[in-house]
Amino acid sequence: METLLCSKNSFHNFAEHQGWLLLFDKMTDTKSEVGYLLQNGSCIFAVFINGLFDGMNDTANATLNVDTKENNAED
């Protein structure tokens, strides 16, 4: 399989333009694992090797829910 010639910086710029929230950027010497929270509440996970895009998945399927009832319980 060939590597998509997309730099990590270009991907970050694209994500920012889409309104994705950067959750984490875990870096090692050759690899970087990046997590984003999408506007619909789901997450994606991207891997970059030597600064170039290698793969992405959405298996985390995380969502955020704000429970306003708990915040208003003290009122």
C-alpha positions as CSV (number, residue, x, y, z in Angstrom):
1,M,0.0,0.0,0.0
2,E,1.3,3.5,-0.8
3,T,1.4,6.4,1.6
4,L,-0.9,9.3,0.8
5,L,1.4,12.3,0.3
6,C,-0.3,14.6,2.8
7,S,1.8,16.2,5.5
8,K,0.6,16.3,9.1
9,N,0.6,20.1,9.0
10,S,-1.7,20.1,5.9
11,F,-4.0,17.6,7.6
12,H,-4.1,19.8,10.7
13,N,-5.0,22.8,8.6
14,F,-7.8,20.8,6.9
15,A,-9.1,19.6,10.2
16,E,-9.2,23.2,11.6
17,H,-11.0,24.4,8.5
18,Q,-13.6,21.6,9.1
19,G,-14.1,22.7,12.7
20,W,-12.6,19.6,14.2
21,L,-11.2,19.8,17.8
22,L,-7.8,18.4,18.3
23,L,-7.9,16.0,21.2
24,F,-4.4,14.7,21.3
25,D,-1.2,14.5,19.3
26,K,1.0,11.7,20.6
27,M,4.4,11.7,18.9
28,T,7.4,9.3,18.8
29,D,10.6,9.4,16.8
30,T,8.9,8.2,13.6
31,K,5.1,8.1,14.2
32,S,2.4,10.5,15.3
33,E,-1.1,9.5,16.5
34,V,-3.6,12.2,16.4
35,G,-7.2,12.3,17.6
36,Y,-9.9,14.7,16.6
37,L,-13.4,15.3,17.8
38,L,-15.8,16.0,15.0
39,Q,-18.7,18.4,15.1
40,N,-21.2,15.6,15.3
41,G,-19.6,14.2,18.4
42,S,-17.8,11.3,16.9
43,C,-14.0,10.9,16.9
44,I,-11.4,10.0,14.3
45,F,-7.9,8.7,14.8
46,A,-5.2,9.5,12.3
47,V,-1.6,8.1,12.1
48,F,1.3,9.9,10.4
49,I,4.6,8.1,9.8
50,N,7.6,10.4,9.2
51,G,5.3,13.3,8.9
52,L,3.1,11.8,6.2
53,F,-0.5,10.5,6.4
54,D,-0.5,6.7,6.9
55,G,-4.1,5.8,8.0
56,M,-7.2,6.9,9.7
57,N,-10.1,5.2,11.5
58,D,-13.2,6.1,13.5
59,T,-13.5,3.0,15.6
60,A,-13.6,5.0,18.8
61,N,-17.1,6.3,18.0
62,A,-17.0,8.6,21.0
63,T,-19.6,11.2,21.7
64,L,-20.0,14.1,24.1
65,N,-23.2,14.7,26.0
66,V,-23.7,17.7,28.3
67,D,-26.1,16.9,31.1
68,T,-27.6,20.3,32.0
69,K,-30.0,18.7,34.5
70,E,-27.2,17.9,36.9
71,N,-25.9,21.5,36.6
72,N,-29.4,22.9,37.3
73,A,-30.1,20.6,40.2
74,E,-28.6,23.1,42.6
75,D,-31.0,25.9,41.6
